[in-house]
Amino acid sequence: MDRRQIAIRNNVRIRGDGSKTLLFAHGFGCEQRIWEPVIKALPEGYKIVTFDYVGCGESDFSNYLSKRYQSLEGYAQDLIEIVQTLGLTDITLIAHSVSGSIASLAYPELAEKVTKIVMLNPSPRYIHDLPSYESGFSRSDVDELMVLMEQNFFQWAEYMSPKVMENNDNPKLADTLENYFIAGDAQLTRNFAKATFYSDVRDTLPNLKCPILILQAKADIVVPLQVSEYMAKKLSLAKLVVMDARGHYPQLSAPQLVAQHINEFV
């Protein structure tokens, strides 16, 4: 695909003309607009690039191939093609949640272009692998979520939003997140969920050879602190910062804090 086709396929948006590029990769159940509060809090002077994975947001759904997107490798290929086709360089990749895993898979192809990575509440595996690895969910937890998504997608969105947002004093945040969830195609969102929550990219972590900032909310039922601590130990050039924020979506609940840490790191 050429530049124009990729831009349409992934609904790529480029703003600014700075020498340093910030490439924002959204997580499961969302799309690029979830980053707007953070982007607005950043100082001027960056080239800002946002996009939607195929099957999310305003991407071109006609390019959705079930075989390609049955695993995270398909989403990693989206990321690789966006960077290579658009000719982006000196990139700081800001990756939320599962996009941290996607970045880990894509990095060997992008090592000369991605100079730094910010991982926001990342997890290389969402399911426990006891006794050596404790994550946010048991396999039965994830199985039950998949069933709920299949039986009643809107009930799943209503149930999950406040739980993962974890900001009960500001219910509008959960409403905003729920709107992102239900805006997507139910089946494609479930496919992305399956690729996300059953994935395991722990063996790719040693391949990451650039400076990495792990931003972790102090309370997150999806990615508990011990997961980010595990990643910080496995990533030789990583720094872990535990933010005074709650929930799995601090780009919504604490955007200025996230922007501050991104700017200082870059």
DRENTORLO-991739 format. One record per atom (N, C-alpha, C): residue in one letter; z, x, y. Coordinates in steps of 0.02 Angstrom, whole numbers, plus 50000, padded with zeros to 5 digits. Layout:
BEGIN
AZXY ...
//
This chain:
BEGIN
M500005004249940 M500005000050000 M500005004350063 D499675001950115 D499675005650177 D500275003450220 R500335006650278 R500895005450323 R500974998050341 R500414994850358 R500444987850379 R500674983450321 Q500414984650261 Q500604980650203 Q501344981350187 I501594987550190 I502314988650178 I502734985150231 A502514985650293 A502884982550348 A502934975050338 I502394971950315 I502404964750303 I502804963150240 R502684966950187 R503034965650124 R503784965750132 N504044970650168 N504764971450175 N505024969250243 N504604965950282 N504814963350347 N505154968850388 V504814974550393 V505104980350427 V505094979350503 R505654981050534 R505704980750607 R505934987550633 I505574990250682 I505724996750711 I505864995950785 R506434998550807 R506624998250878 R506825005150903 G506675006650965 G506865012950994 G506395018550973 D506465024251007 D506015029850994 D506405036450992 G507025036250974 G507425042250971 G507195046950916 S507405053250921 S507205058150871 S507585057150805 K508175054050809 K508565052750749 K508465045450728 T508335044450664 T508195037750637 T508795035150599 L509005029150614 L509505025650575 L509145020150535 L509165020850470 L508835016050425 L509375011850391 F509375005450405 F509905000950380 F509654997250318 A510034997850263 A509874994550200 A510414989450184 H510234983150180 H510724977850169 H510924977450095 G511464973850083 G511714972950015 G511484966449983 F511774964949926 F511604958949888 F511764952649928 G511324947649921 G511454941049950 G511324940550024 C511064945850055 C510984945950127 C510284948250146 E510204949950209 E509564952550234 E509714956450297 Q509204959150327 Q509294964150380 Q509684961650440 R509664955250455 R510004952750515 R510764953550512 I511034954650452 I511754955550446 I511984961850483 W511524966450496 W511694972650531 W511704971950607 E511474966350634 E511404965750707 E512054967050746 P512634964650724 P513244966150762 P513384973650767 V513224977450714 V513324984650715 V512814987950761 I512184985950755 I511654988950796 I511784987850870 K512024981950888 K512174980450958 K512744984750985 A513184987050940 A513764991050960 A513604998450963 L513015000550941 L512825007550942 L512565009451011 P512655015751031 P512345017951094 P511585018351087 E511245018551144 E510515019351143 E510325026451124 G509705027351106 G509465034051091 G509265035251019 Y509335030150978 Y509135030650908 Y508485026750896 K508125028850845 K507605024550816 K507945020350763 I507925013750769 I508275009150724 I507755005850679 V507835006550614 V507375003450567 V507774998850520 T507564992650516 T507864987850470 T507324984750427 F507514982050370 F507024979150324 F507374974350276 D506984970450240 D507234966150187 D506944968450121 Y507364969050070 Y507104970150003 Y506674964149983 V506164965449942 V505734959949920 V506154954749883 G506074948449902 G506484943049874 G507054941149919 C507144944749975 C507694943350021 C507414942050091 G507804938350131 G507624937350201 G506934934750211 E506564938050256 E505874936050272 E505374940950242 S505544944050186 S505064948150150 S504504943750122 D503974946950100 D503404943350071 D503564941849997 F503754935749983 F503964933949915 F503374934249865 S502764934249890 S502194934649845 S502164941449811 N502534946349837 N502554953049808 N503134953749758 Y503484948349745 Y504044948749699 Y503784948849627 L503954954049591 L503774954849521 L504404955149479 S504494950249436 S505124949849398 S505274956249360 K504764959249331 K504874965449292 K505124971049337 R504834971649397 R505024977049442 R505744976249466 Y505944970149481 Y506594969049512 Y507134966749463 Q507024967849398 Q507534966149350 Q508094971449349 S507964977149380 S508464982449386 S508444985249456 L508934989349474 L508964992249541 L508414997149555 E508084999749502 E507535004349513 E506975001249554 G506864994749546 G506354991449586 G506514991349660 Y507144990149676 Y507354990149746 Y507344997249774 A507505002149731 A507455009149753 A506735010949770 Q506265008149732 Q505565009449746 Q505365006449813 D505635000649830 D505524997849896 D505735002849950 L506335005549942 L506605010149992 L506175016449997 I505975019249940 I505545025149940 I504895023849976 E504575018249961 E503925016749990 E503965015450065 I504515012350087 I504605011250159 I504655017950195 V505065022450171 V505155028950203 V504505033050202 Q504195033350145 Q503595037550138 Q503005034750176 T502905028250173 T502325025250205 T502385025150281 L502985024050306 L503075023750378 L503145030750409 G503185035950368 G503235042750393 G503885044150429 L504435041150407 L505085042250438 L505365049050420 T505705052350468 T506015058850455 T506695058950489 D507095064150473 D507765065050501 D508155058450499 I508205055650440 I508485049050430 I509225049450412 T509615045350445 T510285043650419 T510225036650389 L510325036250325 L510275029950289 L510955026650288 I510985020550315 I511605016650314 I511535011350261 A511915011950207 A511815007950148 A512445003950132 H512384997350131 H512954993150116 H512984991350043 S513574991950013 S513714989549945 S513204992249895 V512824987849863 V512364990049811 V511814994549838 S511694994449903 S511194999049930 S511425006249924 G512075007349917 G512305014049902 G512045016449834 S512055011849785 S511775013449719 S511015014249723 I510695009949762 I509975010449770 I509795017049803 A510185019149852 A510075025649884 A510155031349835 S510635030849790 S510745036049740 S510135036749694 L509835031149677 L509245031249634 L508635033949671 A508575032349736 A507985034249774 A508025041349802 Y508615044049808 Y508715050349845 Y508275056149820 P508185057349755 P507765062949734 P507075062849764 E506805056949777 E506135056349808 E506155056949884 L506755056449912 L506815056149985 L507225061850014 A507395066849973 A507865072049994 A507645075750057 E506985076550066 E506745080250125 E506745075950188 K506825069450181 K506795065050239 K507475062050257 V507905060950207 V508575058250219 V509065064050226 T509325065050286 T509765070750298 T510495068950292 K510665062550301 K511355060250294 K511345053050268 I511905051150235 I511975044350210 I512655041750230 V512665035650256 V513295031950265 V513305026450214 M513815026450172 M513895021150122 M514475016650143 L514335010350152 L514835005450174 L515065001350115 N515705002150095 N515984998550037 N515524999149976 P515365005249955 P514895006149899 P515255005949831 S514875004749779 S515135005149711 S514575007349664 P514695012549623 P514185014549575 P514195010249512 R514735006349504 R514795001749447 R515314996449465 Y515134990149460 Y515574984749482 Y516034982249427 I515894984149365 I516284981749307 I516734987249281 H517344985449262 H517804990349233 H517494994049174 D517665000349168 D517505004249109 D518155007849090 L518625003749065 L519305006149053 L519325010548990 P519785015448989 P520305016849038 P520105021649094 S519505024349092 S519325029749138 S519095027249207 Y518865020849210 Y518585018449273 Y518785011249284 E519115009949339 E519335003149356 E518975000949419 S518614995549414 S518224993049470 S518514986349495 G518084982149522 G518324975849550 G518314970049501 F517924970649446 F517824964949401 F517844967149329 S518044962549286 S517924963249214 S517224960549199 R516974962049140 R516314959449122 R516344951849118 S516894949049094 S516934941749090 S516934938549160 D517234942049209 D517214939549279 D516494938849302 V516094944049290 V515404944049312 V514994938849273 D515124938449209 D514774933349168 D514904926349196 E515524924949216 E515694918449243 E515344917149309 L515304922349351 L514954921549415 L514214920049404 M513914923349355 M513204922149341 M513094914949318 V513554912349278 V513504905549254 V513574900649313 L514054901949357 L514154897649415 L513534897649460 M513234903549470 M512634903849511 M512074899749480 E512024899849414 E511504896249380 E511624888649382 Q512244886649375 Q512414879449371 Q512404876149439 N512694879649489 N512744876649556 N512754882249607 F512164883949631 F512094889549677 F512494888549741 F512474882549768 F512824881249831 F513574881349822 Q513824879049765 Q514534879449751 Q514754886749745 W514334890749712 W514474897849707 W514544900949777 A514074899549822 A514074902349889 A514694900249927 E514874893749921 E515464891149956 E516104894249928 Y516124895349863 Y516714898249831 Y516794905649848 M516244909349845 M516284916649852 M516374918949924 S516084915549972 S516064918050041 S516754919650069 P517234915050068 P517894916750095 P518264922050054 K518144922149988 K518484926949946 K518274934149962 V517624935249970 V517394942049981 V517424943950055 M517444938950099 M517504940350171 M518224942550187 E518714939250156 E519424941150162 E519674941450234 N519434936750275 N519664936150344 N519844928950357 N520384926650325 N520574919550329 N520744917350400 D520934922050443 D521104920250512 D520474918950554 N519904920450526 N519274919350562 N518764916250514 P518844909750499 P518414906550449 P517674906450467 K517504907450531 K516804907550550 K516424913350516 L516784918750501 L516464924350467 L516244922350397 A516674918650362 A516484916250295 A515904911350300 D515894907250352 D515334902550361 D514684906350373 T514724911650413 T514124915750426 T513864918750361 L514324921550321 L514124924550258 L513834919450210 E514144913550207 E513884908250164 E513174906350184 N513044906250249 N512364904550272 N511864909850249 Y512064916150248 Y511624921350222 Y511494920150147 F512024918550111 F511954917450039 F511464911750024 I511564906050056 I511174900150037 I510474900250067 A510344904750115 A509674905150144 A509164908050096 G509414911650045 G508954914849999 G508714910149944 D508204912249908 D507964908649850 D508484909249795 A508704903649767 A509264903749719 A509124908149659 Q508524907649629 Q508374911549569 Q508314918949585 L507984920549640 L507904927549657 L508574930749676 T508994926849709 T509664929349725 T510064930649662 R509994926149614 R510344927249550 R510064933349514 N509414934349517 N509124940349487 N509394946649519 F509464946649585 F509734952449621 F510474953349601 A510834947849594 A511534948349572 A511594951549504 K511164949549459 K511174952349391 K511024959849392 A510514961749431 A510344968849436 A510914972749468 T511264969549515 T511814972849550 T512424973649507 F512694968149482 F513364968249453 F513384970949382 Y512814971449349 Y512794974549283 Y512544981749286 S512434984349345 S512164991149352 S512704996449343 D512475002449330 D512925008249323 D512535014449343 V512665017149402 V512295023049426 V512765029049433 R513315028949398 R513795034449405 R513485041249389 D513005041349343 D512705047749323 D512235050449376 T512055046449427 T511605048849480 T511985052249538 L512635051249541 L513005053649599 L512945061249610 P512965065349557 P512895072549569 P512225074649599 N511735070149598 N511075071849626 N511055071549702 L511565068549731 L511575067749804 L511825074149837 K511385077549874 K511535084149901 K511565084349977 C511645078650009 C511695078450082 C512385076050102 P512585077250165 P513235074650188 P513255067050183 I513825064550159 I513895057350148 I514555055150179 L514535049750217 L515135046550244 L515235040050206 I515805039550172 I515985033350138 I516465029450182 L516245023750206 L516665019350246 L516925013750201 Q517575013250195 Q517885008450150 Q518385004150188 A518324997550181 A518834993150208 A519484993950170 K520044993150204 K520684994350171 K520844989050119 A520504983350121 A520594978150071 A519904975250054 D519724975649990 D519074973149968 D519114971449894 I519064965049876 I519124963249806 I518504965049766 V517944966049800 V517324967849766 V517334975349749 V517524979349797 V517554986649789 V518254989049810 P518714989449763 P519384991849780 P519364999149801 L519895001249835 L519925008049862 L519825013349809 Q520075012249749 Q520015017449697 Q519285018949680 V518845014049691 V518135015249678 V517845020249728 S518005019249792 S517765023949843 S518085030849834 E518705030949812 E519025037349798 E518675040949740 Y518475037149690 Y518095039949634 Y517445042949659 M517085039249702 M516455041749728 M516555048049770 A517075048149811 A517195054049853 A517325060249811 K517615059449753 K517735065049707 K517085067349674 K516645062649660 K516025064349625 K515475066949671 L515525065449735 L515025067549783 L515285073749820 S514965079349810 S515225085649834 S515255086149910 L514815082649945 L514795083050018 L515015076650051 A515445072850017 A515665066350043 A516335066750079 K516385062550130 K517015061450165 K517175054050162 L517785052350143 L518005045350138 L518425043550198 V518245038050231 V518635035350287 V518825028150269 V519475026850267 V519725020050255 V519835016750322 M519445011550334 M519465008250400 M519995002750402 D520235001350461 D520694995850472 D520284989350475 A520024987450418 A519604981450412 A519714978450343 R519574972050338 R519674968550274 R519004965650250 G518944965350184 G518374961950154 G517784966550140 H517294963650107 H516724967450083 H516164967850135 Y516244964650192 Y515714964450242 Y515984966550311 P516224972750318 P516494974850383 P515964975250438 Q515314975150420 Q514814974850472 Q514834968150509 L515154963150479 L515274956750513 L515964956450544 S516464958850508 S517164958050530 S517384963550578 A517084969550574 A517294975150617 A516684979250638 P516184976150669 P515554979650683 P515634985550731 Q516064984850781 Q516154990350828 Q516464996450795 L516924995350748 L517235000850712 L516725004250667 V516325000350633 V515795003250590 V515305007250633 A515095004450690 A514635007950734 A514935014450760 Q515565014450777 Q515905020450801 Q515875026050749 H516025024350687 H516025029450634 H515325031950620 I514835027550622 I514135029650612 I513935034550666 N514065032750728 N513855036850784 N514185043750782 E514835043950766 E515185050350763 E514915054650706 F514735051550651 F514475055250593 F513785058150607 V513365054150639 V512685056350654 V512695061750708 
//
